Amino acid sequence: MSSPIIDDVQARVYVIPTDLPEADGTLTWDSTTMVMVRVKSGNSIGTGWTYGPAACASLVDDLLTPQVLDQDPMNLPALSHSMIRAVRNASRAGLVSYAISAVDTALWDLKARLLDLPLHRLLGEVTADVPVYGSGGFTTYTFHQMEKQLARWTQELGIPRAKIKIGEAWGRETDRDLRRMESARKTIKDADLMVDANGAYSQAEAIRIMEEAHDLDVTWFEEPVSSDDVAGLRAVRAAVLPDVTAGEYGTDIFYFRGMCEANAIDCLQVDVSRCGGISEWQRIAALAAAHNLQVSGHCAPHLHAHVAASTPNFRHLEWFHDHVRIENMVFDGTLDPQGGGIHPCPEAPGTGLILRENDVEAYRQR
């Protein structure tokens, strides 16, 4: 029997408006761009994606497709290294890694479908239950909008963890930050209260706001200062009770090595749609384990579900409002977080997702 061959690679761009105006501490937006890669071998198609600028699609066409076209999709480590070597002059960091991530995740989906295996079975299942936390709570929301979203996660769906955005206006609205945190605590009752400042605060501001919020039992403080300020993360970590975390912008293993070696965080955030895909996620998770750290999946929940289920030192996955909404629009076969976790389908091959071609064509830009 001859080996399968990758005979087509296609990059698409979808731009999907938000349902409400959205912002965090340092950015505002009204739409989200999904760059999707479809990799074909015979009658089988693997799908991967990243949430990044449309330019990622051109990077797939120009730099990455030549590395995987006409190659054997069973040889994923070789294809991963081939893509990484090919982008030397373009620099691995940033959008190049986003593009690699989209191709790599599509290749893993394709291989699992060719073998007629669920992706988590191909990767090696550690758990059938992937814990999630509700994430949204944008600074543009009214108190009522935020409370309604939090109540849906924690009371209707039974998710015992919820995260809101703080650091409004680059940390200049700390009074409102505190009032929103108080409102969130009242709404979610005994569930874990998690907050994300998106790097809005200075080191002193981050420490001060946790001192003022000491009675709210915040358990997770994400990017209290810029993730580039490793010394600042370490100082905040030493001064506050919540777990301090960062890493969502990491695009290669060397970034994560520096974060771990700096002893700057309590849990390492990794984004499979940015870091280099599932192939690089596995290397990063092993690196984190060597530093006695857990990893948490950042956004893109349906892209993370299977690799999360195969990662021994995995903590939880971000059930991010924007991406959940988009993935439910784009795919059939999406997962249900009822009870606080998602469960990758044990029968469907690959990710179990089926693209809803006709439904999403109106959002396609390329």
C-alpha positions as CSV (number, residue, x, y, z in Angstrom):
1,M,0.0,0.0,0.0
2,S,1.5,3.4,-1.0
3,S,1.9,6.2,1.5
4,P,-0.6,9.1,1.4
5,I,0.6,12.3,-0.1
6,I,-0.5,15.9,0.7
7,D,-2.0,17.0,-2.6
8,D,-3.5,20.4,-1.8
9,V,-3.1,23.2,0.8
10,Q,-5.6,26.1,0.9
11,A,-5.6,29.1,3.2
12,R,-8.8,31.0,3.8
13,V,-9.7,34.2,5.7
14,Y,-12.9,34.8,7.5
15,V,-13.8,38.1,9.2
16,I,-16.7,37.8,11.7
17,P,-18.2,40.8,13.5
18,T,-18.5,40.7,17.3
19,D,-22.0,40.5,18.8
20,L,-21.3,43.5,21.0
21,P,-18.5,46.1,21.2
22,E,-15.5,44.5,23.0
23,A,-12.4,45.7,24.7
24,D,-9.9,44.7,27.4
25,G,-7.4,46.8,29.3
26,T,-5.3,47.7,26.3
27,L,-7.2,47.1,23.1
28,T,-10.7,47.4,21.5
29,W,-12.2,45.5,18.5
30,D,-15.4,44.9,16.7
31,S,-14.5,41.8,14.6
32,T,-12.3,38.8,14.7
33,T,-10.3,37.3,11.8
34,M,-9.9,33.6,11.5
35,V,-7.3,32.3,9.1
36,M,-8.2,28.7,8.2
37,V,-5.9,26.1,6.6
38,R,-7.3,23.1,4.8
39,V,-4.8,20.3,4.0
40,K,-6.0,17.6,1.6
41,S,-4.8,14.1,0.9
42,G,-7.0,12.1,-1.4
43,N,-10.5,12.3,0.0
44,S,-9.4,13.3,3.5
45,I,-9.2,17.0,4.6
46,G,-7.6,18.3,7.8
47,T,-8.5,21.7,9.1
48,G,-6.5,24.1,11.3
49,W,-6.7,27.8,12.1
50,T,-5.3,30.8,13.9
51,Y,-6.9,34.0,15.0
52,G,-4.6,36.6,13.4
53,P,-4.4,39.1,10.6
54,A,-5.2,38.0,7.0
55,A,-1.5,38.3,6.2
56,C,-1.1,34.9,7.8
57,A,-2.7,33.4,4.8
58,S,-0.1,34.8,2.5
59,L,2.6,33.4,4.7
60,V,1.0,30.0,4.4
61,D,1.0,30.3,0.6
62,D,4.5,31.7,0.2
63,L,6.6,30.0,2.9
64,L,4.8,27.0,4.2
65,T,2.9,25.3,1.4
66,P,6.1,24.4,-0.5
67,Q,7.3,22.6,2.6
68,V,4.3,20.3,3.0
69,L,2.9,19.8,-0.5
70,D,3.6,16.4,-2.0
71,Q,4.9,15.2,1.4
72,D,3.8,12.3,3.6
73,P,1.3,13.5,6.2
74,M,2.3,10.7,8.5
75,N,5.7,12.4,9.1
76,L,4.6,15.3,11.2
77,P,7.8,15.9,13.2
78,A,9.7,16.2,9.9
79,L,7.1,18.6,8.5
80,S,7.1,20.7,11.6
81,H,10.9,21.1,11.5
82,S,10.8,21.7,7.8
83,M,8.4,24.7,8.2
84,I,10.5,26.1,11.1
85,R,13.7,25.9,9.0
86,A,12.0,27.5,6.0
87,V,11.1,30.7,7.8
88,R,14.5,31.6,9.1
89,N,14.8,34.8,7.1
90,A,11.2,35.8,7.8
91,S,11.8,35.4,11.6
92,R,10.0,32.7,13.5
93,A,8.3,35.0,16.0
94,G,4.9,36.7,15.5
95,L,2.7,36.1,12.5
96,V,5.0,33.5,11.0
97,S,4.4,31.2,14.0
98,Y,0.7,31.9,13.8
99,A,0.8,30.6,10.2
100,I,2.8,27.6,11.1
101,S,0.3,26.9,13.9
102,A,-2.6,26.8,11.4
103,V,-0.8,24.4,9.1
104,D,0.5,22.2,11.8
105,T,-2.9,21.8,13.5
106,A,-4.4,21.0,10.0
107,L,-1.8,18.4,9.5
108,W,-2.6,16.7,12.8
109,D,-6.3,16.7,12.0
110,L,-5.5,15.2,8.6
111,K,-3.3,12.4,10.0
112,A,-6.0,11.4,12.5
113,R,-8.7,11.4,9.8
114,L,-6.4,9.3,7.5
115,L,-6.0,6.8,10.3
116,D,-9.7,7.0,11.2
117,L,-8.9,8.0,14.8
118,P,-10.1,10.8,17.1
119,L,-7.2,13.2,17.4
120,H,-6.9,12.7,21.2
121,R,-6.5,9.0,20.7
122,L,-3.8,9.5,18.1
123,L,-2.0,11.9,20.5
124,G,-2.6,9.5,23.5
125,E,-5.4,10.3,25.9
126,V,-4.6,11.3,29.4
127,T,-8.2,12.3,30.4
128,A,-11.6,12.3,28.8
129,D,-12.6,15.5,30.6
130,V,-10.9,18.9,29.8
131,P,-11.7,21.5,32.4
132,V,-12.8,24.9,31.1
133,Y,-13.3,28.4,32.5
134,G,-15.7,31.0,31.1
135,S,-13.9,34.0,29.7
136,G,-15.2,37.3,28.4
137,G,-16.4,40.0,30.8
138,F,-15.1,42.7,28.4
139,T,-14.5,46.2,29.8
140,T,-17.1,47.6,27.3
141,Y,-19.9,45.5,28.9
142,T,-22.4,47.2,31.2
143,F,-22.6,45.6,34.7
144,H,-25.8,44.0,33.6
145,Q,-24.2,42.5,30.4
146,M,-21.3,41.2,32.4
147,E,-23.4,39.7,35.2
148,K,-25.7,38.0,32.7
149,Q,-22.7,36.4,31.0
150,L,-21.2,35.3,34.2
151,A,-24.5,33.8,35.4
152,R,-24.8,31.8,32.3
153,W,-21.4,30.2,32.7
154,T,-21.5,29.5,36.4
155,Q,-25.2,28.9,37.0
156,E,-26.7,27.6,33.8
157,L,-23.7,25.7,32.5
158,G,-22.2,24.8,35.9
159,I,-18.7,26.0,35.0
160,P,-16.9,26.6,38.3
161,R,-14.5,29.2,37.0
162,A,-15.0,32.6,35.3
163,K,-12.7,35.3,34.1
164,I,-13.3,39.0,33.4
165,K,-11.1,41.8,31.9
166,I,-9.7,44.5,34.1
167,G,-7.1,47.2,33.7
168,E,-9.6,49.4,31.8
169,A,-8.0,52.3,29.8
170,W,-4.5,51.1,30.5
171,G,-5.1,50.9,34.2
172,R,-6.6,54.4,34.6
173,E,-10.0,53.1,35.8
174,T,-9.0,51.1,38.9
175,D,-12.2,52.1,40.8
176,R,-14.3,50.7,38.1
177,D,-12.1,47.6,37.9
178,L,-12.7,47.0,41.6
179,R,-16.4,47.5,41.3
180,R,-16.6,45.1,38.4
181,M,-14.6,42.5,40.4
182,E,-17.0,42.9,43.3
183,S,-20.0,42.5,41.0
184,A,-18.4,39.4,39.5
185,R,-17.8,37.9,42.8
186,K,-21.4,38.5,43.9
187,T,-22.7,36.9,40.7
188,I,-20.5,33.8,40.5
189,K,-20.8,33.1,44.3
190,D,-18.2,30.4,45.2
191,A,-16.8,29.8,41.7
192,D,-13.2,30.7,41.0
193,L,-12.8,34.4,40.2
194,M,-10.2,35.0,37.5
195,V,-9.0,38.4,36.1
196,D,-7.0,39.4,33.1
197,A,-5.3,42.8,32.9
198,N,-3.8,42.3,29.4
199,G,-0.6,44.0,30.6
200,A,-2.4,47.2,31.5
201,Y,-0.9,47.9,34.9
202,S,2.5,49.0,36.2
203,Q,4.1,46.6,38.8
204,A,3.0,48.8,41.7
205,E,-0.5,49.2,40.4
206,A,-0.9,45.5,39.9
207,I,0.2,44.8,43.5
208,R,-2.0,47.6,44.9
209,I,-5.2,46.5,43.1
210,M,-4.8,42.9,44.5
211,E,-4.3,44.4,48.0
212,E,-7.6,46.3,47.6
213,A,-9.4,43.2,46.3
214,H,-8.0,40.9,49.0
215,D,-11.5,40.0,50.2
216,L,-12.7,38.9,46.8
217,D,-10.7,35.7,46.7
218,V,-9.3,36.2,43.2
219,T,-7.5,33.0,42.2
220,W,-5.9,33.9,38.8
221,F,-4.2,37.1,37.8
222,E,-3.3,37.1,34.1
223,E,-0.8,39.5,32.6
224,P,-0.9,41.9,35.5
225,V,2.0,43.7,33.7
226,S,3.2,43.2,30.2
227,S,4.3,39.6,29.4
228,D,7.5,41.1,28.1
229,D,8.3,42.4,31.6
230,V,9.4,39.1,33.1
231,A,11.0,40.8,36.1
232,G,7.7,42.6,36.7
233,L,5.8,39.4,36.6
234,R,8.1,37.8,39.0
235,A,7.8,40.8,41.4
236,V,4.0,40.8,41.3
237,R,4.0,37.0,41.8
238,A,6.0,37.4,44.9
239,A,3.6,40.0,46.3
240,V,0.1,38.7,45.6
241,L,-2.0,35.7,46.5
242,P,-3.6,34.8,43.2
243,D,-1.7,32.7,40.7
244,V,0.2,35.0,38.2
245,T,0.2,33.7,34.7
246,A,1.3,34.8,31.2
247,G,2.5,33.2,27.9
248,E,-0.3,33.6,25.4
249,Y,1.9,35.6,23.0
250,G,4.7,33.0,23.0
251,T,5.6,31.8,19.5
252,D,8.5,29.4,20.0
253,I,9.9,27.2,22.7
254,F,12.7,29.6,23.6
255,Y,10.2,32.3,24.7
256,F,8.6,29.7,27.1
257,R,12.0,28.6,28.3
258,G,12.8,32.1,29.3
259,M,9.5,32.5,31.1
260,C,10.0,29.2,33.0
261,E,13.6,29.9,33.9
262,A,12.7,33.4,35.2
263,N,10.4,31.8,37.8
264,A,7.9,34.5,36.8
265,I,4.6,32.6,36.7
266,D,2.6,30.0,38.5
267,C,1.0,28.5,35.4
268,L,2.2,28.8,31.8
269,Q,-0.4,29.9,29.2
270,V,0.1,28.4,25.8
271,D,-1.9,29.0,22.6
272,V,-1.8,26.2,20.1
273,S,-2.9,28.6,17.4
274,R,0.1,30.8,18.0
275,C,3.0,28.8,19.5
276,G,3.7,26.6,16.4
277,G,0.8,24.2,16.6
278,I,0.3,20.9,18.3
279,S,3.9,19.8,17.5
280,E,5.3,22.8,19.4
281,W,2.7,22.6,22.1
282,Q,3.9,19.1,23.0
283,R,7.5,20.4,23.4
284,I,6.4,23.4,25.5
285,A,4.2,21.3,27.8
286,A,7.2,19.0,28.4
287,L,9.4,22.0,29.1
288,A,6.8,23.3,31.6
289,A,6.6,19.9,33.3
290,A,10.4,19.9,33.7
291,H,9.9,23.2,35.7
292,N,7.1,21.7,37.7
293,L,4.5,23.9,36.0
294,Q,1.1,23.2,34.6
295,V,-0.1,24.7,31.2
296,S,-3.4,26.4,30.5
297,G,-4.8,26.6,27.0
298,H,-5.4,30.2,25.7
299,C,-8.6,30.7,23.6
300,A,-9.5,28.7,20.5
301,P,-11.1,26.0,22.6
302,H,-12.0,23.6,19.8
303,L,-8.5,23.7,18.5
304,H,-7.1,22.9,22.0
305,A,-9.6,20.2,23.1
306,H,-7.7,17.2,21.9
307,V,-4.2,18.2,22.7
308,A,-5.4,19.3,26.1
309,A,-6.9,15.8,26.7
310,S,-3.4,14.4,25.9
311,T,-1.3,16.6,28.1
312,P,-0.5,15.3,31.6
313,N,0.3,18.7,33.2
314,F,-2.8,20.5,31.8
315,R,-4.8,22.7,34.1
316,H,-7.7,24.2,32.2
317,L,-8.8,25.7,28.9
318,E,-10.2,29.2,28.2
319,W,-13.9,29.0,27.0
320,F,-13.5,32.4,25.3
321,H,-16.7,34.1,24.3
322,D,-15.5,35.4,20.9
323,H,-14.0,32.1,19.8
324,V,-16.7,29.9,21.1
325,R,-19.3,31.9,19.2
326,I,-17.2,31.8,16.0
327,E,-16.4,28.1,16.2
328,N,-20.1,27.3,16.8
329,M,-20.9,29.3,13.7
330,V,-18.2,27.8,11.5
331,F,-18.3,24.1,12.5
332,D,-20.7,21.3,13.2
333,G,-19.5,18.9,16.0
334,T,-18.6,21.6,18.5
335,L,-18.5,20.7,22.2
336,D,-20.7,21.4,25.2
337,P,-19.1,22.7,28.4
338,Q,-22.0,21.7,30.7
339,G,-20.7,20.9,34.1
340,G,-17.4,22.7,33.7
341,G,-15.6,20.5,31.1
342,I,-15.6,19.4,27.5
343,H,-15.2,15.9,26.2
344,P,-13.7,15.2,22.8
345,C,-15.8,12.8,20.8
346,P,-14.5,9.3,21.3
347,E,-15.7,8.1,17.8
348,A,-15.4,10.9,15.3
349,P,-12.0,11.0,13.4
350,G,-9.7,14.0,13.8
351,T,-11.1,16.9,15.7
352,G,-14.6,15.7,14.9
353,L,-15.4,19.1,13.4
354,I,-17.2,19.6,10.1
355,L,-16.9,22.9,8.2
356,R,-20.3,24.6,7.5
357,E,-19.2,25.8,4.1
358,N,-22.4,27.5,3.0
359,D,-23.2,29.1,6.4
360,V,-19.8,30.9,6.7
361,E,-19.2,31.8,3.0
362,A,-20.6,35.3,3.6
363,Y,-17.8,36.0,6.1
364,R,-15.0,34.8,3.7
365,Q,-12.6,37.5,2.6
366,R,-10.2,35.3,0.7
